[in-house]
Amino acid sequence: MSGAERDIRARLEGHELDFVAMSAVSNIYRTGAAVRNHMERTVLAEYDLSWVAFTVLWVLWIWNAQETGHVAAEAGITKGTLTGVIKTLQSRKLIRRIPHRDDRRRVSIGLTRAGTRMIEEVFPQFNQQESLAVSTLSATDQLELARLLRLVLAHIHDVDENEGVVTP
């Protein structure tokens, strides 16, 4: 237990709270934020990319051109946030808009050659820092961590699909 966790328990002593769940969720958030900040400082800043812009490039690199709704969902952002990212990446000639054949309201986006070159250059460095971030864990522990986080993620998706109603 960290000092912060001890302080929180002391402050909230006497309240009927699930401290184990609080600690788990807090550490998921804090770890995610720390990894994101580390990646932005050590890799992405050199390319003038935010975490979100990198994620959009990565989604397009993996799945090729996609409708904007799919890109937003895969990147974990709103369509409104994606609109700003698209403008930035398009102005840098890293992505292109692809109009839908039948429906002018629907738009796909795809990487340009420059966008492909950039993500192919950035990703190996990004992955080196991913390896560094979890290097304190054994390969078995890394697999277990990924498995446990997938369970939490799937459960939250189920909760959201059922509008927050979950039966234990």
PyMOL commands that set and color helices and strands:
alter all, ss='L'
color gray80, all
select helices_A, chain A and resi 3-11+19-42+44-47+51-63+68-75+79-91+113-133+139-161
alter helices_A, ss='H'
color red, helices_A
select strands_A, chain A and resi 66-67+95-99+107-111
alter strands_A, ss='S'
color yellow, strands_A
deselect
rebuild
show_as cartoon
